[in-house]
Amino acid sequence: MNTIYVFGLGAGDVKQLPVGVYRKLKQAHPLFLRTKEHPAVKWLEEEGIAFTSFDEVYEKHEQFADVYDDIVDRLTEQAKRGDVFYAVPGHPLVAERTVQLLFEAERRGVCRIVIEGGQSFLDALFTAVRIDPIEGFQLLDATTFRGEEWSPSLHAVFCQVYDSFVASNVKLSLMEQLPDDYPIYIVTAAGTKDEQVKRVPLYELDRETGLDNLTSVYVPPVKDEPLLYHRFETLRRVIATLRGPNGCPWDRKQTHASLKRYLLEEVYELLEAIDEGDDDHMVEELGDVLLQVMLHAQIGADRGLFSIDDVIRTLTAKMIRRHPHVFGDVTAETAEQVVANWEKIKEKEKGGGLSESILADIPKSLPGTMRAYELQKRAAKVGFDWDDAAPIWQKVEEEMAEFRAETSGRRRDRLVGEFGDLLFALINLARYYGIQPEEALQMANDKFARRFAYIEEQVRKSGRSITSFSLAELDRFWEEAKENER
């Protein structure tokens, strides 16, 4: 098996080359360079060292990933004929994707890889911006950067900021979390006589000229706490503090049971915000629901039973497991197919569902209308349902008659029971026509409140007490409200 020897050309000019690398480069043949756009290459030319660069590969492809794959394919093909020497900017093991791909080729038995060393640009960069990486440091590839990868509390260095396009992607991602004028540093040719360190506001990052393959961007850690309020780890720390020894007495005394009513209230307030179509209100109410989740998770953590990590891990695993058409090889082209797959997976997770009622996992704590709807829907999935509306209407009429009959009796328990049967039959009718009964009832509630408010307004205008109006007079205002809505 032939060997590919990989050299690092250092961060800048030839003065940064280790003596050992310097000597081996003079004897290397055949020698390939990932790019000749590097200060040390001028020395290679002056020394008469022959080389082949892969710069033309960059022109051939639109994506960097394709460039690196192509370079590695050419190197491994060359290695079939003998040993190969390959030089890259900086150190071979720092921000050098082609070397990682070569290691993969080595694991497949294609060739042997030997790293011959070199100087990383990081030492020079740390010196240029005067930071100690022991405080917490993150190195990010600007060409593949995604905003969620960045940790704002750490020193961050973005390498491979080749041009304004790459710089723009970094800028836009960071501006989603930082103020537009947050100070950053553009570092060019660190450690060489041409070194430049320029402090600029974030919004000017892609407006700077002179960006090239020797350019890095340094983002100082965020020290202003309010700038971190949007981060999950900040929220988690706040909740832990509230529940901690020196936290809030009210939060500390809460239990899973005591918080139940608050969770229910917050969910209904969220539903109201959704119905209003008020985005700002939704943001606030979603936060209140999240607060309840975080408090329950912190209570679990305080008791050593579970944490928010367990909640997120369980949810993530469930979403991946129940969406094989997205994360696996199952096909589902319609929403109906997705639901069918989902139910099959749920049944499999429960061990086939033969020993347990199909209604067992419908929570008894659901509001009555919602539980009735879910019970009927679940039973319908196994065929316990009417095919058309006629028998459902008939059932509603039967239940209405039975309820009316009980109103003349003296058995309150039977009266309540018949009224429940009537509601259950009406909910079945709503389900047939695709109506969510809870939603319909809320609309009716809102309509009543709106029309009654109109009645109150007319009463106020009259200067009289509402109790002085007859029902007929108040009903006339009601009809006016209906007409105004039309």
C-alpha positions in Angstrom: 0.0 0.0 0.0 1.5 3.3 -1.0 1.6 6.4 1.2 0.3 10.0 0.9 2.6 12.3 3.0 0.7 15.4 4.1 2.6 18.7 4.9 1.4 21.9 6.4 2.6 25.1 4.8 1.9 27.1 7.9 -0.3 30.1 8.5 1.8 32.6 6.4 5.2 33.0 4.8 8.0 30.5 4.7 9.5 31.7 8.0 6.8 29.8 9.8 7.7 26.5 8.3 9.3 24.0 10.7 12.8 23.0 9.6 11.8 19.4 9.2 8.9 20.2 6.9 11.2 22.7 5.0 13.7 19.9 4.2 11.2 17.3 3.2 9.4 19.6 0.9 12.6 20.2 -1.0 12.8 16.4 -1.7 9.1 15.8 -2.2 8.0 14.3 -5.6 5.4 14.2 -6.9 4.2 17.2 -4.9 0.6 18.4 -5.0 -0.8 21.6 -3.4 -4.4 22.1 -2.5 -3.9 25.7 -3.6 -1.0 27.9 -4.6 -2.7 30.9 -3.1 -0.4 30.9 -0.1 2.6 33.1 0.8 4.9 30.0 1.2 4.3 29.0 -2.4 6.5 31.8 -3.7 9.4 30.2 -1.9 8.7 26.8 -3.5 8.9 28.5 -6.9 12.1 30.3 -6.0 13.6 27.1 -4.9 12.7 25.4 -8.1 10.5 22.9 -6.4 8.0 21.4 -8.9 4.4 21.0 -7.8 0.9 20.6 -9.2 -1.9 22.7 -7.6 -5.6 21.9 -7.5 -6.8 25.4 -8.0 -8.4 24.5 -11.2 -10.6 22.0 -9.3 -12.2 25.0 -7.5 -13.3 26.4 -10.8 -14.8 23.1 -11.8 -17.3 22.8 -8.9 -19.9 25.1 -7.2 -19.8 23.4 -3.8 -16.7 23.1 -1.6 -17.7 19.5 -0.7 -17.4 18.5 -4.3 -14.0 20.3 -4.6 -12.6 18.3 -1.7 -14.0 15.0 -2.9 -12.5 15.6 -6.3 -9.0 16.5 -4.8 -9.0 13.3 -2.7 -10.1 11.2 -5.6 -7.1 12.5 -7.7 -4.7 12.0 -4.8 -5.7 8.4 -4.1 -5.6 7.6 -7.8 -2.1 9.0 -8.0 -1.2 6.9 -4.9 -2.0 3.7 -6.8 1.2 4.4 -8.8 3.5 5.3 -5.9 4.0 7.5 -2.9 2.5 11.0 -3.0 3.3 14.2 -1.3 0.5 16.7 -0.5 0.8 20.2 1.0 -2.0 22.2 2.5 -2.2 25.7 4.1 -1.7 25.8 7.9 -1.6 22.5 9.8 -3.0 19.4 8.1 -5.2 18.6 11.1 -6.7 22.1 11.6 -9.7 23.1 9.4 -8.5 20.8 6.5 -11.4 18.8 5.2 -9.3 17.0 2.5 -7.1 15.4 5.1 -10.2 14.0 7.0 -11.4 12.6 3.7 -7.9 11.0 3.2 -8.2 9.4 6.6 -11.5 7.8 5.5 -9.7 6.5 2.4 -7.0 5.0 4.7 -9.7 3.3 6.8 -11.0 1.7 3.6 -7.6 0.4 2.8 -7.0 2.6 -0.2 -3.7 4.1 0.9 -1.6 5.0 4.0 -1.6 8.5 5.4 1.4 10.1 7.2 1.1 13.6 8.7 4.4 15.5 8.4 3.4 18.5 10.5 3.2 22.2 10.0 2.2 25.3 11.9 -1.5 26.1 12.5 -2.8 29.6 12.0 -4.4 29.4 15.4 -1.3 30.3 17.5 -0.7 33.4 15.4 -4.4 34.3 15.5 -4.6 33.9 19.3 -1.6 36.3 19.5 -3.1 38.7 17.1 -6.4 39.1 19.0 -4.7 38.5 22.4 -7.0 35.8 23.8 -6.3 32.7 25.9 -8.3 29.7 24.4 -8.4 28.1 27.9 -11.2 30.5 28.6 -13.4 28.5 26.2 -12.8 28.5 22.4 -14.7 27.4 19.3 -13.3 26.9 15.8 -16.0 27.0 13.1 -15.8 26.5 9.3 -17.4 29.6 7.7 -18.3 27.7 4.6 -20.6 25.2 6.4 -21.6 27.3 9.4 -25.1 27.0 10.9 -26.3 29.4 13.6 -27.2 26.7 16.1 -23.6 25.5 16.2 -22.3 28.7 17.7 -21.8 29.1 21.5 -22.0 32.8 22.2 -20.3 32.4 25.6 -17.1 31.2 24.0 -14.3 32.8 22.0 -15.3 32.0 18.4 -13.0 31.9 15.3 -14.5 31.5 11.9 -11.9 30.2 9.4 -12.1 30.0 5.6 -13.8 33.3 5.2 -12.7 33.4 1.6 -14.9 36.1 0.2 -17.9 38.4 0.8 -20.4 35.7 0.0 -19.1 33.4 2.8 -18.8 36.5 5.1 -22.4 37.4 4.4 -23.7 34.0 5.4 -21.8 34.2 8.7 -23.0 37.8 9.3 -26.7 37.0 8.7 -26.6 33.9 10.9 -24.9 35.9 13.7 -27.3 38.8 13.3 -30.2 36.6 14.2 -28.7 36.4 17.7 -26.5 39.5 18.1 -27.0 43.2 17.7 -26.1 44.5 14.2 -23.3 46.6 15.7 -21.7 43.9 17.8 -17.9 44.3 17.6 -16.0 41.6 15.7 -12.5 41.3 14.4 -11.3 40.5 10.9 -7.9 38.9 11.0 -5.8 38.6 7.8 -2.4 36.9 7.4 -1.9 36.4 11.1 1.7 35.9 12.2 3.2 37.4 9.0 4.6 40.8 8.1 1.3 41.5 6.4 -0.9 40.8 9.4 -3.9 43.0 9.8 -6.5 43.0 12.6 -9.5 45.2 12.0 -12.3 45.8 14.5 -15.7 46.4 12.8 -19.4 46.2 13.7 -21.0 42.9 12.7 -23.1 44.4 9.9 -20.0 45.5 8.0 -18.4 42.1 7.9 -19.3 41.4 4.2 -18.5 44.9 3.2 -14.8 44.7 3.9 -12.5 44.3 0.9 -9.4 42.1 1.0 -11.1 38.9 2.2 -9.1 35.9 1.1 -8.0 32.4 2.1 -5.8 33.9 4.9 -8.8 35.7 6.5 -10.4 34.6 9.8 -13.1 36.3 11.8 -12.9 36.5 15.6 -16.2 36.9 17.6 -15.6 37.8 21.3 -17.7 36.0 23.8 -21.0 37.7 24.8 -20.8 39.2 28.3 -24.1 41.2 28.3 -26.6 38.8 29.9 -29.7 40.2 28.2 -28.2 39.2 24.8 -28.3 35.6 26.0 -32.0 35.6 27.0 -33.0 33.8 23.8 -30.6 30.8 24.6 -32.1 27.6 26.0 -29.3 27.2 28.4 -30.0 30.7 29.9 -33.7 29.7 30.5 -32.6 26.5 32.0 -30.3 28.3 34.4 -33.0 30.8 35.4 -35.5 28.0 36.2 -32.9 26.1 38.2 -32.1 29.3 40.2 -35.8 29.9 40.9 -36.1 26.4 42.3 -32.7 26.6 44.1 -31.9 27.3 47.8 -31.9 31.0 47.3 -34.7 31.1 44.7 -38.3 32.1 44.8 -40.4 30.7 47.7 -43.4 30.1 45.4 -41.4 28.3 42.8 -39.7 26.1 45.4 -42.9 24.9 47.0 -44.5 23.8 43.7 -45.1 20.1 42.8 -46.2 18.3 39.7 -49.7 18.2 41.2 -49.9 21.9 42.3 -48.8 23.0 38.8 -51.5 21.1 36.9 -54.1 23.9 36.9 -51.5 26.4 35.8 -50.6 24.3 32.8 -54.2 24.0 31.8 -54.8 27.7 32.2 -51.7 28.5 30.1 -52.8 26.1 27.3 -56.2 27.8 27.1 -54.7 31.2 27.0 -52.5 30.0 24.1 -55.5 28.7 22.3 -57.1 32.2 22.7 -54.1 33.8 21.3 -54.2 31.5 18.3 -57.9 32.2 17.7 -57.1 36.0 17.9 -54.3 35.6 15.3 -52.1 37.7 17.5 -48.5 36.7 17.0 -47.1 38.7 19.8 -49.7 37.3 22.2 -48.8 33.8 20.9 -45.1 34.3 21.6 -45.9 35.3 25.2 -48.3 32.4 25.8 -46.0 29.8 24.2 -43.4 31.1 26.6 -45.8 30.5 29.5 -46.5 26.9 28.3 -42.8 26.4 28.0 -42.3 27.7 31.5 -44.6 25.0 32.8 -42.6 22.3 30.9 -39.4 23.7 32.4 -40.7 23.8 35.9 -42.0 20.2 35.7 -38.6 19.1 34.3 -36.7 21.0 37.1 -38.9 19.3 39.8 -37.9 16.0 38.2 -34.3 17.0 38.3 -34.5 18.2 41.9 -35.8 14.8 42.9 -33.2 13.0 40.8 -35.8 11.3 38.6 -35.5 13.0 35.2 -34.3 16.2 33.6 -35.2 18.4 30.6 -32.5 16.4 28.8 -34.6 13.2 29.2 -37.7 15.0 28.0 -36.0 16.3 24.9 -34.2 13.0 24.2 -37.4 11.0 24.5 -39.3 13.4 22.3 -36.5 13.5 19.6 -36.3 9.7 19.6 -40.1 9.4 19.2 -40.3 11.9 16.4 -37.5 10.1 14.4 -39.1 6.7 15.2 -42.6 7.7 14.2 -41.5 9.5 11.0 -39.7 6.7 9.1 -40.9 8.4 5.8 -38.6 11.3 6.7 -35.7 9.7 8.6 -35.9 6.2 7.2 -36.8 4.3 4.0 -40.6 4.2 4.4 -42.8 5.9 1.8 -45.7 8.1 2.8 -46.8 10.6 0.2 -50.1 11.8 1.8 -51.2 13.0 5.2 -53.5 9.9 5.5 -50.6 7.5 4.9 -48.5 9.3 7.5 -51.3 8.9 10.1 -51.7 5.2 9.2 -48.0 4.6 9.7 -48.1 6.6 12.9 -50.8 4.4 14.3 -49.0 1.2 13.3 -45.8 2.3 15.0 -47.7 3.3 18.2 -49.4 -0.2 18.2 -46.0 -1.8 17.8 -44.5 0.2 20.6 -47.3 -1.0 22.9 -46.6 -4.6 22.0 -49.4 -5.2 19.6 -52.2 -3.7 21.7 -54.0 -7.1 22.1 -54.1 -7.0 25.9 -55.2 -3.4 26.3 -58.2 -1.4 25.2 -57.7 0.8 22.2 -59.3 3.6 24.3 -56.8 3.1 27.2 -54.4 6.0 26.4 -57.1 8.6 25.9 -56.6 10.9 29.0 -59.5 11.0 31.4 -58.5 14.6 32.3 -59.4 15.9 28.8 -62.3 18.3 28.7 -65.5 16.4 28.2 -66.2 17.4 24.6 -62.6 16.6 23.6 -62.6 13.2 25.3 -65.9 12.3 23.8 -64.6 13.2 20.3 -61.4 11.2 20.8 -63.3 8.1 22.2 -65.6 8.1 19.1 -62.7 8.7 16.7 -60.7 5.8 18.2 -63.6 3.4 18.1 -64.3 4.4 14.5 -60.9 3.3 13.4 -61.9 -0.3 14.1 -65.2 0.0 12.4 -67.5 1.0 15.2 -69.1 3.9 13.4 -71.9 4.7 11.0 -71.2 5.2 7.3 -73.6 8.1 6.8 -75.3 10.8 8.8 -78.9 9.5 8.8 -78.6 7.1 11.7 -76.6 9.7 13.7 -79.4 12.3 13.2 -81.8 9.6 14.3 -79.8 8.9 17.4 -79.7 12.7 18.3 -83.5 12.8 18.0 -83.8 9.7 20.2 -81.6 11.2 22.9 -83.4 14.5 22.7 -86.7 12.8 23.2 -85.4 10.8 26.1 -83.9 13.9 27.7 -87.2 15.8 27.3 -89.0 12.9 28.9 -86.8 13.0 32.0 -87.4 16.7 32.5 -90.8 15.9 33.9 -89.4 13.3 36.3 -87.8 13.6 39.7 -84.6 11.6 39.1 -81.9 14.2 38.7 -79.2 11.5 38.1 -81.3 10.2 35.2 -81.8 13.7 33.8 -78.1 14.4 33.9 -77.4 11.1 32.3 -79.8 11.7 29.4 -78.4 15.1 28.9 -74.9 13.6 28.7 -76.2 11.1 26.1 -77.6 13.9 24.0 -74.3 15.8 24.1 -72.4 12.6 23.2 -74.7 12.1 20.2 -74.3 15.7 19.1 -70.5 15.3 19.3 -70.7 12.2 17.1 -72.7 14.3 14.6 -70.1 17.0 14.7 -67.3 14.5 14.1 -69.1 13.1 11.0 -69.2 16.6 9.5 -65.5 17.3 10.5 -66.3 19.8 13.2 -64.2 20.0 16.4 -66.9 20.3 19.1 -64.7 22.2 21.5 -63.8 24.7 18.8 -67.4 25.1 17.8 -68.5 25.6 21.4 -65.8 28.2 21.9 -67.0 30.1 18.8 -70.6 30.0 20.2 -69.3 31.3 23.6 -67.4 34.1 21.8 -70.5 34.9 19.8 -72.7 35.1 22.9 -70.2 37.3 24.7 -70.0 39.6 21.7 -73.7 40.0 21.3 -74.4 40.4 25.0 -71.7 43.1 25.1 -73.8 44.9 22.4 -76.9 44.6 24.6 -74.9 46.1 27.6 -73.7 48.9 25.4 -77.3 49.8 24.3 -78.4 49.7 27.9 -75.7 52.1 29.0 -76.7 54.5 26.2 -80.3 54.5 27.5 -79.2 55.5 31.0 -81.5 52.9 32.5 -80.7 49.8 34.6 -80.5 46.6 32.7 -83.0 45.0 35.1 -85.6 47.6 34.1 -85.7 46.1 30.5 -88.0 43.4 29.6 -86.8 40.2 28.0 -88.5 41.3 24.7 -86.6 44.6 24.8 -83.3 42.9 25.5 -84.0 40.3 22.8 -84.5 43.2 20.3 -81.0 44.4 21.0 -79.8 40.8 20.5 -81.4 40.7 17.1 -79.8 44.0 16.2 -76.4 42.5 17.2 -77.0 39.6 14.9 -78.0 41.9 12.0 -74.9 44.0 12.5 -72.7 40.9 12.3 -74.3 40.0 9.0 
